[in-house]
Amino acid sequence: MENQTALDSKSKLMVAAIDLMAEKGYKGVSTKEIASTAGVSEMTLFRNFGSKFNLLEKAVDRYHYSIEFTKIFGEQVTWDLRADLLMISRMYHEMMERNRKLFLIVLKDDELIGIREKAQKHPRTLLELLTNYFTEMQRRKRLIPTDAETQAITFMWMNYGAFMTQLFGASKITNVTLPRFIESSIDLFVKALSPS
């Protein structure tokens, strides 16, 4: 088990890397600058992560949402379609907003394609959780017979599209707020999938 000092150093390095790379780009930041901003030595960065690339990769793993969503589906689902989808959608946008700097870093630099590909495990986990949820809702007769995975990916793409639009300036396209979008899209989902 790692000691608290090592964990604190890792956290500080990840936060410093994310903040600096979001501002200057992945290539615009040195390991020395990251370490200095984190208040540790460059040797500490190399001892903990080995390289700037590995540091960013670990940050993406740590701050992405699959662990949180696994817990949410395990502990907070009520089997009420509207309440559950509202909670899931709101939590998704909260987590994505919290990690917006990471998305901007990884999306902007083609050198980071390996991290982007590895990060696909997070949406795959969410897809599996949602598919299992819709399957169980059908078993409980609270959802019409439908392809659970198709509904799960539709729900995910709808929310991902809203996040990306917000990320790159939705206010220039529409006056519809994110909370209004969430309510409206969930109402459509519930109306379409609920048994009569």
Summary of the structure (lengths in Angstrom):
residues: 196
radius of gyration: 19.5
end to end distance: 53.5
largest distance: 63.5
contacts: 560
relative contact order: 0.11
helix: 78%
strand: 0%
